[in-house]
Amino acid sequence: MQNILEAIQSGNASSEDFANLELPDHYRAAYVSKDDVDMFEGLTTKEKDPRKSLHVGDVALPELGPGEAYVAVMASAINYNTVWTSIFEPVSTFGFLERYGRVSELTKRHDLPYHVVGSDLSGVVLKTGMGVNNWKPGDEVVAHCLSVDLEGPDGHNDTMLDTEQRIWGFETNFGGLAHIALVKSNQLMPKPDHLTWEEAAAPGLVNATAYRQLVSANGGNMKQGDNVLIWGASGGLGGFATQYVLNGGGTPICVVSNEEKAAIARSMGAELIINRSEEAYKFWNDENTKQDPKEWKRFGAKIRELTGGEDIDIVFEHPGRETFGASVFVTRKGGVITTCASTSGYMHEYDNRYLWMNLKRIISSHFANYRESWEANRLIAQGKIHPTLSQTYTLDEVGQATLDVHKNAHQGKVGVLCLAPEEGLGVRNPEMRAKHEDAINRFRGV
């Protein structure tokens, strides 16, 4: 691995040099063990500690198949799916690996007693399998997390609908929180030249998710002038949603939980802020049984106060159970609630009268297809959308990084250095970076 790192850092190694590098038979990675699946039995979700379940150590390098690539991972990032994997909720991911392993002889590689996690990366292509034409050793890349083969007809209109669609590093093995990752070549995209390794790795999953959920015709299909309610507007997903609304000529109504987070939203250019702590909304009278419609109305009145009497065109939903009833209520007649997650609970409840009688729509959105991911990455590369990286850990500290996300003790995205020995490396276009330095660092240290 040291020879690989030296070639990357030299800045002058050719594609042939990378192709001739000897690859190790083992590499360092963050993983969960099948033996630990029951370790948190009897504990509540909040009590489960990823530091106890995430291991960092050597694992065997898998066989390289057709249409695949090895990538030397310089940096990765934490997503909520790594939290779910680490606490074995809502189900153990080893079930995903077992089912994937039954697809073909090649996919059996993924069905192992350990699961290498991580759905983001930035790094350098080391080797490609048969049939890969668009990428070569030495290419500096980022990866999106859609794993798909497209052998059946269902995914050819939208690859997210393919029957064998999976999320890499969550529903497949050999993810990005490692020194080497195994990816399909159609996951690769060019690394933005003006960003460091850790900055380039951070947007991947959440940036493309926000793009599809809000901008794409497969999601909210946002247009200029739309009022968009964004829950967690300074978080990993919300930070990108806020940027997309502003970049696309809409008006974000940003919901945050404290003044520090409100300041981040304002720094992005948002003006309409709702601080949940100050307003003290209590949408549920009893967290198990009943919501309070009076609080929905009070929330809607606050929105109209900010917008000059207008209602919400699109709700950018991801908290789920805690907020969904309010989201349905405040959406305008004919408006859209787009949902991509349920971090506060999967069992959503809402008053269906406000949905059906007002012709509102709920649109489900899950990650993004290759085209949507490419467009989202292109906007990063053009400096129109910026990373939301707030803090970076080392690979050995991946348990603590995941705990931060689990406890919501972070802002934006939490990065992880893999092969990169320190932060700040990998910038190839310092002139462009200088133009966007403040925006790139907006979330730093928060």
DRENZAMAR-354516 format. One record per residue (C-alpha): y, x, z; residue in one letter. Coordinates in Angstrom, 2 decimals. Example, Ala and Ser with C-alpha at 12.3 -4.5 7.8 and 13.67 -1.06 7.14 Angstrom:
! DRENZAMAR-354516
+---------+---------+---------+---------+
!   north !    east !      up ! residuo !
+---------+---------+---------+---------+
!   -4.50 !   12.30 !    7.80 !       A !
!   -1.06 !   13.67 !    7.14 !       S !
+---------+---------+---------+---------+
***
This chain:
! DRENZAMAR-354516
+---------+---------+---------+---------+
!   north !    east !      up ! residuo !
+---------+---------+---------+---------+
!    0.00 !    0.00 !    0.00 !       M !
!    2.32 !    2.92 !    0.63 !       Q !
!    2.03 !    4.04 !   -3.00 !       N !
!    2.81 !    0.50 !   -4.12 !       I !
!    5.87 !    0.33 !   -1.88 !       L !
!    7.11 !    3.73 !   -3.09 !       E !
!    6.81 !    2.60 !   -6.72 !       A !
!    8.81 !   -0.56 !   -5.98 !       I !
!   11.50 !    1.32 !   -4.09 !       Q !
!   11.81 !    4.10 !   -6.67 !       S !
!   13.61 !    1.77 !   -9.06 !       G !
!   12.31 !    3.65 !  -12.10 !       N !
!    8.57 !    2.97 !  -12.17 !       A !
!    7.43 !    1.56 !  -15.51 !       S !
!    5.10 !   -1.35 !  -16.13 !       S !
!    2.43 !    1.19 !  -17.03 !       E !
!    3.02 !    2.97 !  -13.71 !       D !
!    2.43 !   -0.26 !  -11.83 !       F !
!   -0.62 !   -1.11 !  -13.93 !       A !
!   -2.14 !    2.27 !  -13.03 !       N !
!   -1.64 !    1.91 !   -9.28 !       L !
!   -4.84 !    1.75 !   -7.27 !       E !
!   -5.14 !   -1.53 !   -5.42 !       L !
!   -6.58 !   -1.64 !   -1.90 !       P !
!   -9.74 !   -3.60 !   -1.14 !       D !
!   -8.04 !   -5.03 !    1.98 !       H !
!   -4.46 !   -5.97 !    2.76 !       Y !
!   -2.43 !   -7.11 !    5.76 !       R !
!   -1.82 !  -10.84 !    6.12 !       A !
!   -0.95 !  -13.66 !    8.49 !       A !
!   -3.80 !  -16.13 !    8.86 !       Y !
!   -5.39 !  -18.80 !   11.01 !       V !
!   -9.07 !  -18.66 !   11.95 !       S !
!  -11.61 !  -21.46 !   11.59 !       K !
!  -12.92 !  -20.56 !   15.04 !       D !
!   -9.58 !  -21.60 !   16.56 !       D !
!   -9.36 !  -25.12 !   15.15 !       V !
!   -9.98 !  -26.76 !   18.53 !       D !
!   -7.90 !  -24.36 !   20.60 !       M !
!   -5.07 !  -26.85 !   21.20 !       F !
!   -7.26 !  -29.81 !   22.04 !       E !
!   -5.66 !  -32.00 !   24.70 !       G !
!   -2.14 !  -30.65 !   24.14 !       L !
!    0.77 !  -32.59 !   22.70 !       T !
!    2.26 !  -31.48 !   19.40 !       T !
!    5.24 !  -29.90 !   21.15 !       K !
!    2.99 !  -27.92 !   23.48 !       E !
!    1.05 !  -26.24 !   20.67 !       K !
!    2.13 !  -22.62 !   20.20 !       D !
!    1.77 !  -20.95 !   16.75 !       P !
!    1.94 !  -17.53 !   18.42 !       R !
!   -1.55 !  -18.18 !   19.78 !       K !
!   -3.13 !  -19.32 !   16.52 !       S !
!   -1.48 !  -17.10 !   13.89 !       L !
!   -3.15 !  -13.71 !   13.56 !       H !
!   -1.90 !  -10.69 !   11.60 !       V !
!   -4.54 !   -8.28 !   10.35 !       G !
!   -6.51 !   -6.98 !    7.38 !       D !
!   -8.28 !   -9.38 !    5.01 !       V !
!  -10.31 !   -8.72 !    1.88 !       A !
!   -8.53 !   -8.70 !   -1.50 !       L !
!   -9.90 !  -11.69 !   -3.46 !       P !
!  -11.21 !  -11.44 !   -7.00 !       E !
!   -8.53 !  -11.87 !   -9.69 !       L !
!   -9.30 !  -14.77 !  -12.01 !       G !
!   -8.05 !  -15.81 !  -15.45 !       P !
!   -4.45 !  -17.01 !  -15.46 !       G !
!   -3.75 !  -15.40 !  -12.08 !       E !
!   -1.72 !  -12.49 !  -10.74 !       A !
!   -1.61 !  -10.20 !   -7.76 !       Y !
!    1.91 !   -9.88 !   -6.37 !       V !
!    3.05 !   -7.22 !   -3.91 !       A !
!    4.97 !   -9.38 !   -1.43 !       V !
!    8.23 !   -7.84 !   -0.27 !       M !
!    9.33 !  -10.91 !    1.69 !       A !
!    8.31 !  -14.48 !    2.44 !       S !
!    9.58 !  -17.37 !    4.57 !       A !
!    8.47 !  -20.05 !    7.00 !       I !
!    8.10 !  -23.66 !    5.94 !       N !
!    7.01 !  -26.64 !    7.96 !       Y !
!    3.61 !  -26.58 !    6.28 !       N !
!    2.96 !  -23.26 !    8.03 !       T !
!    3.78 !  -24.99 !   11.32 !       V !
!    1.27 !  -27.74 !   10.50 !       W !
!   -1.36 !  -25.17 !    9.53 !       T !
!   -0.82 !  -23.16 !   12.72 !       S !
!   -1.16 !  -26.14 !   15.08 !       I !
!   -3.96 !  -27.75 !   13.03 !       F !
!   -2.02 !  -30.99 !   12.49 !       E !
!   -2.27 !  -33.59 !   11.14 !       P !
!   -5.61 !  -32.12 !   10.04 !       V !
!   -7.07 !  -28.64 !    9.85 !       S !
!   -6.30 !  -26.99 !    6.52 !       T !
!   -9.88 !  -25.68 !    6.37 !       F !
!  -10.80 !  -29.10 !    5.03 !       G !
!   -8.46 !  -28.45 !    2.09 !       F !
!  -10.10 !  -25.07 !    1.45 !       L !
!  -13.61 !  -26.55 !    1.61 !       E !
!  -12.75 !  -29.26 !   -0.92 !       R !
!  -11.04 !  -26.76 !   -3.22 !       Y !
!  -14.06 !  -24.48 !   -2.96 !       G !
!  -16.27 !  -27.21 !   -4.45 !       R !
!  -14.20 !  -27.45 !   -7.66 !       V !
!  -15.65 !  -24.38 !   -9.42 !       S !
!  -17.37 !  -21.05 !   -8.94 !       E !
!  -13.96 !  -19.35 !   -8.99 !       L !
!  -12.38 !  -21.60 !   -6.37 !       T !
!  -15.16 !  -20.78 !   -3.92 !       K !
!  -13.08 !  -17.68 !   -3.12 !       R !
!  -10.69 !  -19.91 !   -1.17 !       H !
!  -13.29 !  -21.41 !    1.16 !       D !
!  -13.30 !  -18.76 !    3.88 !       L !
!  -13.38 !  -18.76 !    7.70 !       P !
!   -9.74 !  -17.65 !    7.62 !       Y !
!   -6.70 !  -19.07 !    5.85 !       H !
!   -3.91 !  -16.75 !    4.68 !       V !
!   -0.77 !  -18.88 !    4.94 !       V !
!    2.69 !  -18.95 !    3.38 !       G !
!    4.21 !  -20.87 !    0.46 !       S !
!    7.12 !  -18.59 !   -0.48 !       D !
!    7.40 !  -15.04 !   -1.78 !       L !
!    9.52 !  -12.51 !   -3.57 !       S !
!    7.90 !   -9.35 !   -4.85 !       G !
!    6.50 !   -7.42 !   -7.78 !       V !
!    3.60 !   -8.22 !  -10.09 !       V !
!    0.80 !   -5.69 !   -9.66 !       L !
!   -1.89 !   -6.98 !  -11.99 !       K !
!   -2.54 !  -10.03 !  -14.15 !       T !
!   -5.77 !  -11.73 !  -15.14 !       G !
!   -7.04 !  -12.65 !  -18.57 !       M !
!   -4.84 !  -15.03 !  -20.51 !       G !
!   -1.55 !  -14.10 !  -18.81 !       V !
!    1.08 !  -13.32 !  -21.43 !       N !
!    4.47 !  -14.06 !  -19.86 !       N !
!    4.26 !  -11.62 !  -16.96 !       W !
!    3.34 !   -7.97 !  -16.65 !       K !
!    2.94 !   -5.39 !  -13.86 !       P !
!    6.33 !   -4.32 !  -12.50 !       G !
!    8.07 !   -7.67 !  -13.05 !       D !
!   10.20 !   -8.68 !  -10.07 !       E !
!    9.43 !  -12.29 !   -9.28 !       V !
!    9.58 !  -15.21 !   -6.91 !       V !
!    6.88 !  -17.86 !   -6.74 !       A !
!    6.98 !  -21.62 !   -6.39 !       H !
!    4.13 !  -23.23 !   -4.48 !       C !
!    2.62 !  -25.67 !   -6.99 !       L !
!   -0.98 !  -24.74 !   -7.74 !       S !
!   -2.32 !  -26.67 !  -10.71 !       V !
!   -4.83 !  -26.12 !  -13.55 !       D !
!   -4.01 !  -29.14 !  -15.77 !       L !
!   -7.55 !  -29.56 !  -17.06 !       E !
!   -7.32 !  -33.34 !  -16.80 !       G !
!   -4.86 !  -35.69 !  -18.54 !       P !
!   -3.02 !  -37.01 !  -15.48 !       D !
!   -0.69 !  -34.08 !  -14.95 !       G !
!    0.53 !  -33.55 !  -18.47 !       H !
!    3.52 !  -35.84 !  -18.12 !       N !
!    4.37 !  -34.54 !  -14.65 !       D !
!    2.23 !  -31.75 !  -13.21 !       T !
!    2.74 !  -33.11 !   -9.69 !       M !
!    0.47 !  -36.00 !  -10.71 !       L !
!   -2.46 !  -33.79 !  -11.67 !       D !
!   -5.60 !  -34.75 !   -9.78 !       T !
!   -6.14 !  -31.12 !   -8.72 !       E !
!   -2.52 !  -30.46 !   -7.68 !       Q !
!   -2.29 !  -28.41 !   -4.49 !       R !
!    0.32 !  -26.55 !   -2.46 !       I !
!   -0.35 !  -22.82 !   -2.52 !       W !
!   -0.71 !  -21.22 !    0.89 !       G !
!   -1.29 !  -24.62 !    2.51 !       F !
!   -4.00 !  -26.33 !    0.47 !       E !
!   -5.14 !  -23.04 !   -1.07 !       T !
!   -5.81 !  -19.62 !    0.40 !       N !
!   -4.16 !  -16.20 !   -0.13 !       F !
!   -0.57 !  -17.30 !    0.56 !       G !
!    2.70 !  -15.41 !    0.70 !       G !
!    2.88 !  -14.29 !    4.33 !       L !
!    1.05 !  -11.10 !    3.45 !       A !
!    1.37 !   -7.73 !    1.72 !       H !
!   -0.38 !   -9.08 !   -1.38 !       I !
!   -0.60 !  -12.66 !   -2.64 !       A !
!   -2.83 !  -14.29 !   -5.22 !       L !
!   -0.95 !  -16.79 !   -7.39 !       V !
!   -1.38 !  -18.55 !  -10.70 !       K !
!    0.85 !  -17.07 !  -13.37 !       S !
!    2.52 !  -20.46 !  -13.88 !       N !
!    3.89 !  -20.19 !  -10.34 !       Q !
!    6.01 !  -17.15 !  -11.20 !       L !
!    9.74 !  -17.13 !  -11.90 !       M !
!   12.28 !  -14.29 !  -12.25 !       P !
!   13.75 !  -12.96 !   -9.01 !       K !
!   17.54 !  -13.55 !   -8.87 !       P !
!   19.04 !  -10.08 !   -9.36 !       D !
!   21.91 !  -10.45 !   -6.91 !       H !
!   19.76 !  -11.30 !   -3.90 !       L !
!   17.81 !   -9.18 !   -1.46 !       T !
!   14.06 !   -9.60 !   -1.21 !       W !
!   14.33 !  -11.81 !    1.88 !       E !
!   17.13 !  -13.92 !    0.40 !       E !
!   15.22 !  -14.42 !   -2.85 !       A !
!   12.05 !  -15.46 !   -1.01 !       A !
!   13.71 !  -18.05 !    1.20 !       A !
!   14.76 !  -20.82 !   -1.26 !       P !
!   11.42 !  -21.38 !   -3.07 !       G !
!    9.74 !  -24.39 !   -1.50 !       L !
!   12.75 !  -26.16 !   -0.02 !       V !
!   15.09 !  -25.55 !   -2.94 !       N !
!   12.70 !  -26.98 !   -5.52 !       A !
!   11.76 !  -29.84 !   -3.17 !       T !
!   15.43 !  -30.78 !   -2.75 !       A !
!   16.04 !  -30.52 !   -6.51 !       Y !
!   13.24 !  -32.93 !   -7.40 !       R !
!   13.93 !  -35.31 !   -4.54 !       Q !
!   17.63 !  -35.60 !   -5.28 !       L !
!   18.53 !  -34.42 !   -8.79 !       V !
!   15.47 !  -34.94 !  -10.97 !       S !
!   14.68 !  -38.19 !  -12.77 !       A !
!   11.42 !  -38.06 !  -10.82 !       N !
!   13.44 !  -38.44 !   -7.62 !       G !
!   16.89 !  -39.78 !   -6.84 !       G !
!   18.36 !  -39.06 !  -10.30 !       N !
!   21.73 !  -38.43 !   -8.66 !       M !
!   24.88 !  -38.98 !  -10.71 !       K !
!   28.52 !  -38.05 !  -10.24 !       Q !
!   30.24 !  -40.10 !   -7.57 !       G !
!   27.09 !  -41.05 !   -5.67 !       D !
!   27.33 !  -41.30 !   -1.90 !       N !
!   24.32 !  -39.41 !   -0.54 !       V !
!   23.23 !  -39.59 !    3.08 !       L !
!   21.62 !  -36.30 !    4.08 !       I !
!   19.64 !  -36.09 !    7.29 !       W !
!   19.62 !  -32.61 !    8.81 !       G !
!   22.29 !  -31.50 !    6.39 !       A !
!   22.42 !  -27.91 !    7.62 !       S !
!   18.63 !  -27.40 !    7.78 !       G !
!   16.20 !  -25.85 !    5.33 !       G !
!   15.98 !  -28.91 !    3.07 !       L !
!   19.32 !  -30.47 !    3.94 !       G !
!   21.24 !  -27.26 !    3.30 !       G !
!   20.12 !  -27.34 !   -0.32 !       F !
!   20.60 !  -31.09 !   -0.65 !       A !
!   24.20 !  -30.73 !    0.52 !       T !
!   24.82 !  -28.03 !   -2.08 !       Q !
!   23.26 !  -30.12 !   -4.87 !       Y !
!   25.38 !  -33.16 !   -4.06 !       V !
!   28.56 !  -31.09 !   -4.05 !       L !
!   27.53 !  -29.18 !   -7.17 !       N !
!   26.69 !  -32.43 !   -8.99 !       G !
!   29.91 !  -34.30 !   -8.24 !       G !
!   28.59 !  -36.54 !   -5.48 !       G !
!   29.79 !  -37.13 !   -1.94 !       T !
!   27.47 !  -35.92 !    0.84 !       P !
!   27.50 !  -37.77 !    4.13 !       I !
!   26.01 !  -35.11 !    6.36 !       C !
!   24.10 !  -36.00 !    9.51 !       V !
!   23.83 !  -33.11 !   11.99 !       V !
!   22.98 !  -32.77 !   15.66 !       S !
!   25.80 !  -30.57 !   16.97 !       N !
!   29.19 !  -29.11 !   16.14 !       E !
!   27.79 !  -25.73 !   15.15 !       E !
!   25.70 !  -27.41 !   12.46 !       K !
!   28.70 !  -29.52 !   11.44 !       A !
!   30.66 !  -26.32 !   10.89 !       A !
!   27.98 !  -25.06 !    8.49 !       I !
!   28.15 !  -28.29 !    6.49 !       A !
!   31.94 !  -28.03 !    6.32 !       R !
!   31.69 !  -24.41 !    5.18 !       S !
!   29.64 !  -25.61 !    2.20 !       M !
!   32.45 !  -27.99 !    1.28 !       G !
!   31.22 !  -31.22 !    2.89 !       A !
!   33.93 !  -33.35 !    4.50 !       E !
!   32.10 !  -36.44 !    5.77 !       L !
!   30.12 !  -35.45 !    8.86 !       I !
!   28.22 !  -37.54 !   11.41 !       I !
!   27.37 !  -35.70 !   14.61 !       N !
!   24.39 !  -37.54 !   16.08 !       R !
!   24.91 !  -36.03 !   19.52 !       S !
!   28.48 !  -37.30 !   19.73 !       E !
!   27.61 !  -40.74 !   18.38 !       E !
!   24.46 !  -40.93 !   20.57 !       A !
!   22.53 !  -43.18 !   18.21 !       Y !
!   19.35 !  -44.57 !   19.70 !       K !
!   17.50 !  -46.20 !   16.84 !       F !
!   14.43 !  -46.87 !   18.99 !       W !
!   14.64 !  -48.88 !   22.21 !       N !
!   11.08 !  -47.81 !   22.89 !       D !
!    9.69 !  -44.90 !   20.91 !       E !
!    6.35 !  -46.64 !   20.50 !       N !
!    7.13 !  -50.25 !   19.73 !       T !
!   10.64 !  -51.39 !   18.85 !       K !
!   13.78 !  -50.33 !   16.97 !       Q !
!   17.30 !  -51.54 !   17.66 !       D !
!   19.01 !  -53.13 !   14.61 !       P !
!   22.34 !  -53.01 !   16.45 !       K !
!   22.19 !  -49.23 !   16.24 !       E !
!   21.47 !  -49.43 !   12.50 !       W !
!   24.61 !  -51.55 !   12.12 !       K !
!   26.66 !  -49.15 !   14.23 !       R !
!   25.41 !  -46.28 !   12.06 !       F !
!   26.28 !  -48.21 !    8.88 !       G !
!   29.76 !  -48.95 !   10.21 !       A !
!   30.33 !  -45.23 !   10.80 !       K !
!   29.29 !  -44.47 !    7.24 !       I !
!   31.72 !  -47.07 !    5.86 !       R !
!   34.47 !  -45.68 !    8.07 !       E !
!   33.96 !  -42.26 !    6.47 !       L !
!   33.54 !  -43.45 !    2.88 !       T !
!   36.37 !  -45.95 !    2.84 !       G !
!   34.08 !  -48.97 !    2.94 !       G !
!   31.35 !  -47.82 !    0.56 !       E !
!   27.62 !  -47.82 !    1.28 !       D !
!   24.99 !  -45.19 !    0.52 !       I !
!   23.62 !  -44.80 !   -3.02 !       D !
!   20.84 !  -42.34 !   -2.15 !       I !
!   19.30 !  -41.42 !    1.19 !       V !
!   17.80 !  -37.94 !    1.38 !       F !
!   14.99 !  -38.74 !    3.86 !       E !
!   12.63 !  -36.31 !    5.55 !       H !
!   12.63 !  -36.97 !    9.35 !       P !
!   10.48 !  -40.06 !    8.82 !       G !
!    9.62 !  -42.37 !   11.70 !       R !
!   12.71 !  -41.71 !   13.80 !       E !
!   15.23 !  -42.46 !   11.07 !       T !
!   13.52 !  -44.49 !    8.34 !       F !
!   14.50 !  -47.95 !    9.59 !       G !
!   18.14 !  -46.89 !    9.69 !       A !
!   17.89 !  -45.28 !    6.24 !       S !
!   16.61 !  -48.48 !    4.63 !       V !
!   19.30 !  -50.55 !    6.34 !       F !
!   22.34 !  -48.46 !    5.34 !       V !
!   21.39 !  -48.03 !    1.67 !       T !
!   23.48 !  -50.14 !   -0.70 !       R !
!   22.05 !  -53.02 !   -2.73 !       K !
!   20.01 !  -51.46 !   -5.52 !       G !
!   20.12 !  -48.05 !   -3.86 !       G !
!   17.37 !  -45.51 !   -3.35 !       V !
!   15.67 !  -43.96 !   -0.33 !       I !
!   13.88 !  -40.77 !   -1.39 !       T !
!   11.35 !  -39.37 !    1.06 !       T !
!    9.49 !  -36.07 !    1.01 !       C !
!    8.29 !  -35.58 !    4.59 !       A !
!    7.90 !  -37.08 !    8.04 !       S !
!    8.69 !  -34.37 !   10.55 !       T !
!    9.30 !  -36.91 !   13.35 !       S !
!    6.21 !  -39.00 !   12.57 !       G !
!    4.28 !  -40.41 !    9.61 !       Y !
!    4.08 !  -44.09 !   10.59 !       M !
!    7.38 !  -45.44 !    9.25 !       H !
!    8.72 !  -48.83 !   10.25 !       E !
!   11.60 !  -50.73 !    8.68 !       Y !
!   12.74 !  -54.32 !    8.20 !       D !
!   11.46 !  -55.18 !    4.75 !       N !
!   14.02 !  -57.98 !    4.32 !       R !
!   16.71 !  -55.35 !    3.80 !       Y !
!   14.55 !  -53.69 !    1.15 !       L !
!   13.21 !  -56.54 !   -0.97 !       W !
!   16.16 !  -58.94 !   -0.76 !       M !
!   18.60 !  -56.20 !   -1.72 !       N !
!   16.44 !  -54.65 !   -4.44 !       L !
!   16.40 !  -51.23 !   -2.79 !       K !
!   13.76 !  -48.71 !   -3.78 !       R !
!   11.73 !  -46.17 !   -1.84 !       I !
!   10.78 !  -43.17 !   -3.98 !       I !
!    8.22 !  -40.68 !   -2.78 !       S !
!    8.80 !  -37.06 !   -3.68 !       S !
!    6.50 !  -34.10 !   -3.12 !       H !
!    7.59 !  -30.56 !   -3.98 !       F !
!    8.34 !  -30.14 !   -7.71 !       A !
!    6.76 !  -29.39 !  -11.06 !       N !
!    7.19 !  -26.03 !  -12.80 !       Y !
!   10.15 !  -27.18 !  -14.89 !       R !
!   12.00 !  -28.54 !  -11.86 !       E !
!   11.22 !  -25.38 !   -9.88 !       S !
!   12.44 !  -23.23 !  -12.76 !       W !
!   15.71 !  -25.16 !  -13.00 !       E !
!   16.25 !  -24.91 !   -9.24 !       A !
!   15.61 !  -21.15 !   -9.34 !       N !
!   17.90 !  -20.80 !  -12.37 !       R !
!   20.75 !  -22.33 !  -10.37 !       L !
!   20.13 !  -19.79 !   -7.61 !       I !
!   20.16 !  -16.98 !  -10.19 !       A !
!   23.46 !  -18.28 !  -11.61 !       Q !
!   25.09 !  -18.30 !   -8.18 !       G !
!   25.67 !  -22.07 !   -8.27 !       K !
!   23.26 !  -22.73 !   -5.40 !       I !
!   22.81 !  -20.24 !   -2.55 !       H !
!   20.08 !  -19.30 !   -0.08 !       P !
!   20.20 !  -20.76 !    3.41 !       T !
!   18.58 !  -17.81 !    5.17 !       L !
!   19.63 !  -17.56 !    8.81 !       S !
!   17.24 !  -15.09 !   10.43 !       Q !
!   14.51 !  -12.66 !    9.39 !       T !
!   11.42 !  -11.51 !   11.26 !       Y !
!    8.75 !   -8.92 !   10.47 !       T !
!    5.25 !   -9.92 !    9.46 !       L !
!    3.99 !   -8.94 !   12.91 !       D !
!    6.44 !  -11.47 !   14.38 !       E !
!    5.27 !  -14.36 !   12.18 !       V !
!    4.07 !  -16.36 !   15.21 !       G !
!    7.53 !  -16.33 !   16.76 !       Q !
!    9.14 !  -17.17 !   13.41 !       A !
!    6.85 !  -20.17 !   13.05 !       T !
!    7.51 !  -21.24 !   16.63 !       L !
!   11.26 !  -21.25 !   15.88 !       D !
!   10.68 !  -23.72 !   13.05 !       V !
!    8.24 !  -25.76 !   15.15 !       H !
!   10.85 !  -26.10 !   17.93 !       K !
!   13.73 !  -26.60 !   15.48 !       N !
!   15.40 !  -23.58 !   17.09 !       A !
!   16.73 !  -22.38 !   13.76 !       H !
!   19.11 !  -23.21 !   10.95 !       Q !
!   18.43 !  -23.09 !    7.25 !       G !
!   15.41 !  -20.93 !    6.47 !       K !
!   13.62 !  -18.31 !    8.57 !       V !
!   12.57 !  -15.29 !    6.50 !       G !
!    9.75 !  -12.81 !    6.99 !       V !
!    9.72 !   -9.21 !    5.79 !       L !
!    6.29 !   -8.31 !    4.42 !       C !
!    6.21 !   -4.98 !    2.54 !       L !
!    9.98 !   -4.58 !    2.68 !       A !
!   10.64 !   -2.07 !    5.50 !       P !
!   14.08 !   -3.50 !    6.31 !       E !
!   16.56 !   -6.16 !    5.28 !       E !
!   19.11 !   -5.68 !    2.52 !       G !
!   16.86 !   -4.17 !   -0.17 !       L !
!   16.19 !   -5.37 !   -3.71 !       G !
!   19.71 !   -6.13 !   -4.98 !       V !
!   19.90 !   -5.29 !   -8.71 !       R !
!   23.30 !   -6.84 !   -9.50 !       N !
!   25.78 !   -5.86 !   -6.77 !       P !
!   28.78 !   -7.01 !   -8.84 !       E !
!   27.54 !  -10.58 !   -8.97 !       M !
!   26.52 !  -10.44 !   -5.33 !       R !
!   30.06 !   -9.45 !   -4.32 !       A !
!   31.37 !  -12.69 !   -5.86 !       K !
!   29.10 !  -14.81 !   -3.67 !       H !
!   28.69 !  -12.71 !   -0.52 !       E !
!   30.24 !  -15.25 !    1.84 !       D !
!   28.15 !  -18.13 !    0.50 !       A !
!   24.95 !  -16.07 !    0.57 !       I !
!   25.53 !  -15.19 !    4.22 !       N !
!   26.78 !  -18.62 !    5.32 !       R !
!   23.75 !  -19.33 !    7.51 !       F !
!   23.31 !  -15.80 !    8.85 !       R !
!   23.11 !  -15.48 !   12.59 !       G !
!   23.30 !  -19.22 !   13.20 !       V !
+---------+---------+---------+---------+
***
